[in-house]
Amino acid sequence: MPVSDPAQDLALLTEAARAAGLTALQFTTGRNRKWEKPDDLGPVTEADLAVNRLLEDKLRSARPDYGWLSEESEDGDARLSQSRVFIIDPIDGTRSFIDGSPAWAHSLAIAEDGEVIAAAVYLPVKGKLYAAAQGRGAYLNDRPLRASPRDQLHGARLLAAKPNYDSRHWPGGVPDVSRHYRPSLAYRLSLVAEGRYDAMLTLRDSWEWDIAAGDLILREAGAVTTDRRGAPLRFNNAHPQVDGVVAAGPDLHGEILSALGYTAS
């Protein structure tokens, strides 16, 4: 396999993300059949499947030697033997998409040997394209991103769903933070990379396709990302989930882990 070029992979992802946006927007003003997935895995729509078909055709034809992992594709073992893998969420925030909210995203990533090397998170309605290639920084619509330098947890602007504030998670008591939320995990991660919020966390198992793109965008913006216990995030796992996510600038990240009763690996 030729040596990978994260910049070329990123160009492919951004082009595909914009094409996905055009496809998804066709379903916002007309019929968009929806139904619930088995096993309480949430809703899916015709738009999710149409975007998935577009992305699989476009990306796999361009990189036929890359593996494929998508929320809306049947998974298999073939990707586990492939060094590079697409990790895709065709529409992250499907409920928002159904409700007509603009806060849904296409989340596209390429992982190499378990580490994300190229990533794009695109919110078509908002016109926001977050992108990063390994070693080349993170950008929002070509503007460089930098995560918040905040180092104190008290008063920090934290993106997290309500269950994460349950007292059982915080041995020393639930921290006094400014609480915020967005339904799309990919968007939450990107907002922290943008510096609009100081940190995000989710303490439940997280699907790889929700977080892979945001992981690289954050790291290239100077943030630290780990699972809920401080271990590095690794992707293309046999079961494609990780043990939660904690993301923030280096000092604040350590403060959050300490408050959760863990230390960084």
N, C-alpha and C positions, 0 to 999 in steps of 0.2 A: 504494500500500500504506500503511495507517495506520502511524503511529509506533509502534514496538514498546514494550512495557512488560515489562521483565525480571521484575518481581514477579508479574505475571499469568501469564507463561510458566512461571515456577518453580512456581506453584500447580498448573498443569496437569501439569507433569512429576512433581511429588511424588504427586499423586493417581494418575497412571498407574503410577508405580513401585510404589505399594502394591498396586494391582490386579494388576500383574505378579507380585508376590510371592505373592499368593493363588493365581494360576494355576500358578506354578512348584511351589509346595509340594504341589499335588495329585499331582505326579509323583514325589515323594520316598518314598512308601510303597507304590507299585504299579508297574505295568509302565511302562517308559520306554525304548522302542526307541532304539538308538544305532547310528551308523555313522561311517565316516571320510570326510571331504570329499576331493575330488580334489586333486592337486598338493600333498599332504602339509600341508594346511591345518588338520589337527586334527579332533577328533570333533565331531559334532553329534547332538542327541537330539530326540525328539518334543517334549520340554519347551521347547527352544530355539525350535522353530518355532511352538508354541502361544503362547508369550509374544510372539514377534514379530508374529503375527497380531493378538493383542489390542492391542499397542501401536500398530501401524500403523492399525488401525481407530479407536482412541480418539484418538490424536494428530492424525492427518490429517483426521478429521472435524471436530475442533475448530479446526484451522489449515490449511484446504485450500490456502492460498497458500504454504505452507512446502514446501521440498524435503524429500527423504527419502534418508538414507544409513544402512543397517543392515547388520551383519555377515551377517544371514540373509535379506536381500532381494537380488534381482538388481539390480545397479547400472546406471545409465544417465546420459546427458548432461543430462537435464532439470534436475537439481538445480544444475548449474553456472550457470544463468542466473537462479537464484532467490536473492534477497538473504538470506533466512533459511532455515535447513536444520536439520531434526532429524538428530542423529547418535547412533545407538542401538546398544548391544550388549545384546541381550535377556538373555543370561546370560554374564557375564564370569567365566571360571573353570569352563568346562564339565567339565573333568576332575575338579575338586573336587566339582562337583555329582554326577557319576556315582559318585564314590567315597564319597559321603555326608558329606563335609567341610562345615562351615558357612561356609567362606570363599569363597563365590561371591556375585556381585552383579549387580544390574541397573544399567546405566550409561546415563543419558539426558542429552542435551545439546541446546541450540539455539545455533547459530552464526549471527551476522549479519555479512555481508561478511568472513568469514574468522575472526572473533573470537567465542569462546563468551560468551554473555550470560546463560544460565540453565543450571543443572546439578543433577542429583540422582544419587547413588550409594546404592543401597539393598541391604542385606544382610538378607533376611527372617528367616533362622534366628537371626542375632545380634540382630535388632531394632534395627539401626543405619541411620539415614537421614542421610546427608551431603547438604547442599544449599547452593546459593549463587545469588544473582542479582547481576548486574553493579552495582557500587557500593553493595551492601547487606550485605556481609560474608558469611561462611561459617559454617555451623552443623551440629552433630551433635545430632539430636533436640532442636532449639531451643536448644542450648547454644552460645554463640559459640566459634569456633575461632581459634587463633593458632599459627602455625608456630614451631618451635624457634628461639631467638635464637642458637644456637651459631655461632661464627665460626671454629673450628679443625677441620680435617679429621682430624687425628690423634685417634683414639678416638671419632670420631663414629659414631652408630648409623645404619648405611646399609642400606637395603632394595634389594637387587639380586640377580639370578640369578648363579650361579657363573661363567658365561663372561665376565661383565663384569670379573672380576678377572684376566683374562689379562694378562700383563706387556706384551704388544704395545700395549695401550691406554694405558699409563702411562709416558711417557718418563723420568720420574725415579724409577721404581719403584712397585710397587703400594702404596698407602697402608695404614697400620696402622689399620684401622677395625673396629668391632664389626659383624659381618656378620649380616644378617637377610634373610628372604625370605617373601613371600606369593604364591600362584599368580595371584591376580587383580591385574592392573595397576591397575584402577580402585580397588581396595582399598588397594594400596600408596600410590598418590597421596593418597588420603584420610587414611591413617594419618600421613603427613607433615604434612598440613594440620592434623591433630589435635594435632601436637606429640609424639606417642608415639615417633616416629623423627625423626632430624635431616635426612635426605635420602633420595632415591631416584634411581636412574638405570637406564636401559636403553640400551645402545649399539648395538642393532640397530634396523632400520627398524620403526616401530610403527604399527599400524593406527589410524586416527582414532577409531574407535568405542571402542577400549580406553582412550583417554587424554583425550578431549575434555571429559568431565564433570569429571574430576580436575583438569584444567588450570585451570578457573575456580575450583573449590573451593580449590585451593592459592593462587592469586593473591589471592582475597578473604580468605585467612587470613594474608596478608603474605609469602608465599613468592615466589620468582622461578622461572619455568619457561621453558626454552628447549629447542632441540634439542641434540644432543650437541656441536655446535660453537659454541653460544652464540647462535644466531639465534632470533628470536621464533617461537613455534609459530603456524602458520596452518592453518585448517581449510577443508573443502569443496574440496580439491584434486582435479584430474582423476584422478590416481591417489591414492587416499585413504590415504596413508602419510606420516609425517614421519620425519626422520633422527634417530631416538632421542629420548630425553628426559633432561634433568637438572633436578631440582627440589629446592630447599632455600631456607632463609632467605638474604637478599641477600649477606651476607658469606661464608657457607659455600658458596653457589653459585659465587661467584667463585673460591674456593679449589679447588673440584672442577674447574672449567673449566681453571684454571691447571695442575693436576696432570695433566689430560688433554692438555695442550699447546695449549689454545685460550684466547681471551679473549672476553668478551661483546661482542655487536655494538653 
